[in-house]
């Protein structure tokens, strides 16, 4: 496993060693020793899996209390995955990282607690799997607007048919905070 710091050093892109032959492939998705050696000391308490169609955008979600660290990957299809730093004490506060995660590249992204997270499905369908360091706590759930110009995420909207083709949940459409009004972390 190769751990590559991103533009925000706390967010780490993980490139697995893939062993393949005519039968298929094998890779480790989690190895505590390897991740610990790369500086990730997370303990995971919950695994999640979602399936979404082209143009579905989930996020940008975070928990104001009991924030979740997430180890995210795509097992089918591809997504554009984004993490936004909401830690006011961080040198990268307000910055974001975006990466394509796919079944082809088999990469994962470690997103530590204190970040808003979301993804846009850029294939016909995608299966998205992730491990969390905290349990889901709906009472602390918050959403940052995916298209806030102050955050300025360069979503690959051309791959889904433009901004009008983006599909959001009711919650993400009606309850998302702007950057100016979003609750953040100390």
C-alpha positions in Angstrom: 0.0 0.0 0.0 1.3 3.4 -1.0 0.1 6.4 1.1 0.3 9.7 -0.8 -0.4 12.9 1.1 -2.7 15.3 -0.9 -2.7 19.1 -1.1 -4.2 18.8 2.4 -1.6 16.6 4.1 -4.1 15.1 6.6 -6.1 13.7 3.6 -4.2 10.7 2.3 -4.7 9.0 -1.1 -4.1 5.2 -0.8 -2.8 3.2 -3.7 -3.1 -0.5 -3.0 -0.8 -3.3 -4.3 -3.0 -5.2 -6.7 -2.1 -8.8 -7.4 -3.8 -10.0 -10.6 -3.7 -12.9 -13.0 -6.1 -14.6 -15.5 -8.4 -15.5 -12.6 -8.9 -11.9 -11.4 -7.2 -9.8 -8.7 -6.6 -9.5 -5.0 -5.8 -6.5 -2.8 -6.0 -5.6 0.9 -8.5 -3.0 1.7 -7.5 -2.6 5.3 -4.4 -3.6 7.2 -4.0 -1.9 10.6 -0.2 -2.1 10.6 0.2 -0.6 7.2 -2.2 2.2 7.9 -0.7 2.9 11.3 2.8 3.1 9.7 1.4 5.7 7.3 0.2 7.8 10.2 -3.4 6.7 10.4 -4.4 5.5 13.8 -8.1 5.3 13.3 -10.4 2.7 14.9 -13.4 2.0 12.8 -16.9 1.3 14.3 -19.1 1.3 11.2 -19.0 0.2 7.5 -21.4 1.7 4.9 -22.2 0.9 1.3 -24.3 3.0 -1.1 -25.2 2.5 -4.7 -26.0 5.5 -6.9 -26.7 6.4 -10.5 -25.0 8.8 -12.8 -25.4 12.4 -11.6 -26.2 11.6 -8.0 -24.4 13.9 -5.7 -24.2 12.9 -2.0 -22.9 15.6 0.4 -21.1 17.5 1.5 -21.9 15.9 4.9 -20.3 16.1 8.3 -21.2 15.6 11.9 -20.7 18.7 14.1 -20.3 16.6 17.2 -18.8 13.1 17.2 -17.2 13.9 13.8 -16.4 10.9 11.6 -13.1 10.0 9.9 -13.8 8.0 6.7 -11.8 5.6 4.7 -13.6 5.7 1.3 -13.4 3.6 -1.9 -15.4 2.7 -5.0 -16.0 -1.0 -5.7 -18.0 -0.5 -8.9 -18.1 2.5 -11.3 -16.5 5.8 -10.6 -17.0 8.9 -8.5 -15.4 12.3 -8.0 -14.8 12.4 -4.3 -14.3 15.6 -2.3 -13.2 16.5 1.3 -13.5 20.1 2.6 -11.5 21.1 5.7 -13.8 22.6 8.3 -11.2 22.8 11.1 -10.8 26.5 11.9 -7.4 25.9 13.6 -6.0 24.2 10.4 -3.7 25.9 8.0 -5.9 24.4 5.2 -9.2 25.6 6.7 -11.7 26.1 3.8 -9.5 24.2 1.3 -10.6 21.0 -0.4 -9.3 17.9 -2.1 -11.0 16.2 -5.0 -10.1 12.8 -6.5 -11.6 10.3 -8.9 -12.0 7.0 -7.2 -13.0 4.0 -9.3 -13.1 0.3 -9.6 -10.3 0.7 -12.2 -7.9 2.6 -10.1 -8.9 0.9 -6.9 -7.6 3.8 -4.8 -9.0 4.9 -1.5 -9.0 8.2 0.4 -8.5 8.7 4.1 -10.6 11.7 5.3 -9.9 12.5 8.9 -12.6 13.9 11.3 -13.3 17.6 10.8 -14.0 17.5 7.1 -17.2 17.7 5.1 -17.4 14.9 2.5 -19.3 14.2 -0.6 -19.1 12.6 -4.0 -20.6 12.9 -7.5 -21.2 9.7 -9.5 -19.6 10.0 -12.9 -20.3 6.5 -14.2 -23.7 4.9 -15.1 -23.8 3.5 -11.6 -21.4 3.3 -8.6 -21.0 1.3 -5.4 -19.3 3.4 -2.7 -18.0 1.7 0.4 -16.5 3.4 3.5 -15.4 2.8 7.0 -16.2 5.3 9.8 -14.5 6.2 13.0 -17.8 7.2 14.7 -21.3 6.0 14.5 -23.8 8.0 12.5 -25.5 10.5 14.7 -28.4 12.2 12.8 -28.8 14.9 15.5 -25.3 16.2 14.7 -25.6 15.7 10.9 -24.9 18.8 8.8 -24.6 19.6 5.1 -22.4 22.1 3.3 -23.8 23.3 0.0 -22.0 21.4 -2.8 -22.0 24.3 -5.2 -21.1 27.2 -2.9 -18.9 29.6 -4.9 -16.8 30.4 -1.7 -15.7 26.7 -1.6 -15.2 26.7 -5.4 -15.1 22.9 -6.1 -14.4 22.1 -9.7 -16.9 19.2 -10.0 -16.7 17.4 -13.3 -20.2 18.4 -14.3 -19.5 17.9 -18.0 -19.4 14.1 -17.2 -23.0 14.1 -15.9 -24.7 16.5 -18.3 -24.1 19.8 -16.5 -25.2 21.3 -13.2 -28.9 20.9 -14.0 -28.4 17.1 -14.2 -27.0 16.8 -10.7 -29.5 15.0 -8.4 -29.6 15.7 -4.7 -31.5 14.3 -1.8 -34.3 16.4 -0.3 -32.0 17.1 2.7 -29.0 18.1 0.6 -31.2 20.4 -1.5 -33.1 22.2 1.3 -30.9 22.1 4.4 -27.4 22.7 3.0 -25.6 25.6 4.6 -23.5 28.1 2.7 -19.9 28.5 3.5 -20.7 31.8 5.3 -23.3 30.1 7.6 -21.8 26.6 8.0 -21.0 25.4 11.5 -17.4 24.4 11.7 -14.9 22.8 14.1 -12.5 24.6 16.5 
